[in-house]
Amino acid sequence: MHELPVTESILAIVLKHAEKNKVKRVVTISLRVGELSDLEDEWIQRYFDYLSKGTLAEGAKLEIERSPVVLQCGECGMSFHVNFREVDEVVCPRCSGKKNSLVSGREYFIKNIAVV
């Protein structure tokens, strides 16, 4: 259910930019969502379809790209990808350090809006 407020936010941003730029219709919205996000693509689209009825964005399709989980080692500074579903303990591949910080994987943002 947490997809609803996220989708409301996405729609508000899209409509703000569409009206500001005198857009006739929003066709496609490209989103980038981190792999660690528990947002479900199907539910984001369903909520978007419901919320956008009667707006410039009605009928727009969401293209959702998942961004990988990237960590940065706190000891040597190396950034590396992690498949969090296959790893029990995350260690740096260069120095085996365990003090890692998240660089990407939890974000969600609008990458592009295709309009007419």
C-alpha positions as CSV (number, residue, x, y, z in Angstrom):
1,M,0.0,0.0,0.0
2,H,3.0,2.3,0.3
3,E,3.0,2.6,-3.5
4,L,0.0,4.9,-3.2
5,P,1.8,7.9,-1.6
6,V,4.8,7.4,-3.8
7,T,2.6,7.3,-6.9
8,E,0.7,10.4,-5.8
9,S,4.1,12.2,-5.5
10,I,5.2,11.1,-8.9
11,L,1.9,12.2,-10.5
12,A,2.1,15.6,-8.7
13,I,5.6,16.2,-10.0
14,V,4.7,15.2,-13.6
15,L,1.6,17.4,-13.7
16,K,3.5,20.3,-12.2
17,H,6.1,20.1,-15.0
18,A,3.5,19.4,-17.7
19,E,1.4,22.4,-16.8
20,K,4.5,24.7,-16.5
21,N,5.6,23.6,-20.0
22,K,2.1,23.8,-21.6
23,V,2.1,20.1,-22.4
24,K,-1.0,18.6,-24.1
25,R,-0.5,15.1,-22.9
26,V,2.0,13.0,-21.0
27,V,2.7,9.7,-22.9
28,T,5.5,8.0,-20.9
29,I,7.2,8.4,-17.6
30,S,10.6,6.8,-17.1
31,L,11.3,6.0,-13.5
32,R,14.4,4.6,-11.8
33,V,13.7,2.5,-8.7
34,G,16.4,0.9,-6.6
35,E,16.5,-2.9,-6.2
36,L,16.2,-2.6,-2.4
37,S,13.0,-0.6,-2.7
38,D,10.0,-2.8,-2.0
39,L,7.9,-0.8,-4.4
40,E,6.1,-3.2,-6.8
41,D,6.0,-2.1,-10.5
42,E,2.5,-3.4,-11.1
43,W,1.0,-1.6,-8.2
44,I,2.7,1.7,-9.1
45,Q,1.2,1.5,-12.6
46,R,-2.2,0.5,-11.2
47,Y,-2.3,3.4,-8.8
48,F,-1.0,5.8,-11.4
49,D,-3.8,4.7,-13.8
50,Y,-6.4,5.3,-11.1
51,L,-4.9,8.7,-9.9
52,S,-4.2,10.1,-13.3
53,K,-7.8,9.8,-14.6
54,G,-9.0,13.1,-16.0
55,T,-5.5,14.6,-16.0
56,L,-2.9,15.3,-18.7
57,A,-1.2,12.1,-17.6
58,E,-4.2,9.8,-18.1
59,G,-3.2,6.7,-20.1
60,A,0.5,7.4,-19.6
61,K,2.7,4.3,-19.3
62,L,5.4,3.9,-16.7
63,E,8.7,2.5,-17.7
64,I,10.4,1.3,-14.6
65,E,14.1,0.6,-14.5
66,R,15.7,-1.0,-11.5
67,S,19.0,0.3,-10.3
68,P,21.5,-2.1,-8.7
69,V,22.6,-2.1,-5.1
70,V,26.0,-0.4,-5.0
71,L,28.0,-0.2,-1.8
72,Q,31.2,1.7,-1.0
73,C,33.9,0.2,1.2
74,G,34.6,2.4,4.2
75,E,38.2,1.1,4.4
76,C,39.5,1.3,0.9
77,G,36.8,3.4,-0.9
78,M,36.0,0.9,-3.6
79,S,32.5,0.9,-4.9
80,F,31.0,-2.5,-5.9
81,H,27.7,-4.1,-6.9
82,V,26.0,-6.5,-4.6
83,N,23.3,-9.1,-5.4
84,F,21.6,-8.8,-2.0
85,R,19.5,-11.9,-2.6
86,E,22.6,-14.2,-3.0
87,V,24.8,-12.8,-0.2
88,D,24.7,-13.5,3.5
89,E,27.5,-11.2,4.5
90,V,28.8,-8.3,2.4
91,V,32.5,-7.8,2.3
92,C,34.6,-5.6,0.0
93,P,36.0,-7.6,-3.0
94,R,39.2,-5.7,-2.8
95,C,40.1,-5.6,0.9
96,S,37.5,-7.8,2.6
97,G,36.4,-4.8,4.6
98,K,33.0,-5.0,6.3
99,K,32.3,-1.3,6.9
100,N,30.3,-0.6,3.7
101,S,27.9,2.2,3.0
102,L,25.0,2.2,0.6
103,V,25.6,4.3,-2.6
104,S,22.5,3.3,-4.5
105,G,19.7,0.8,-4.5
106,R,17.0,2.5,-2.4
107,E,16.2,5.5,-4.6
108,Y,13.3,6.3,-6.8
109,F,13.1,9.2,-9.1
110,I,11.7,10.4,-12.4
111,K,14.3,10.1,-15.2
112,N,12.3,11.3,-18.1
113,I,8.8,12.4,-19.2
114,A,7.7,11.9,-22.8
115,V,5.0,14.4,-23.8
116,V,3.0,15.6,-26.8
